[in-house]
Amino acid sequence: LGQSLKLAQEIAKFPQQCMNVDRKFAYYSTFDAESWDAAMQYEFMNGMKVIQDEAVPGAASFVKGIGKHGSFNINKPSKL
């Protein structure tokens, strides 16, 4: 249980909108997409907002040194 909570705390540090959309895309491509091309088109069309909201600011933070060398202590979540 302790290791599970530790892992959950580590995962919670990552951008949540991106994590949730990645899960949504994985489910879509596995269960709903008619083809690989359809899955990629769906991800491209529906992923632009996440890129704008989280990826661009995240890349700017990375340039400033946050997240380099495996250090992701940027969003310390509350205790689970």
Secondary structure in CASP SS format (residue, H / E / C, confidence):
PFRMAT SS
TARGET T0000
AUTHOR 0000-0000-0000
METHOD secondary structure of the structure
MODEL  1
L C 1.00
G H 1.00
Q H 1.00
S H 1.00
L H 1.00
K H 1.00
L H 1.00
A H 1.00
Q H 1.00
E H 1.00
I H 1.00
A C 1.00
K C 1.00
F C 1.00
P C 1.00
Q H 1.00
Q H 1.00
C H 1.00
M H 1.00
N H 1.00
V H 1.00
D H 1.00
R H 1.00
K H 1.00
F H 1.00
A H 1.00
Y H 1.00
Y H 1.00
S H 1.00
T H 1.00
F H 1.00
D H 1.00
A C 1.00
E C 1.00
S C 1.00
W H 1.00
D H 1.00
A H 1.00
A H 1.00
M H 1.00
Q H 1.00
Y H 1.00
E H 1.00
F H 1.00
M H 1.00
N H 1.00
G H 1.00
M H 1.00
K H 1.00
V H 1.00
I H 1.00
Q H 1.00
D H 1.00
E H 1.00
A H 1.00
V H 1.00
P H 1.00
G H 1.00
A H 1.00
A H 1.00
S H 1.00
F H 1.00
V H 1.00
K C 1.00
G C 1.00
I C 1.00
G C 1.00
K H 1.00
H H 1.00
G H 1.00
S C 1.00
F C 1.00
N C 1.00
I C 1.00
N C 1.00
K C 1.00
P C 1.00
S C 1.00
K C 1.00
L C 1.00
END
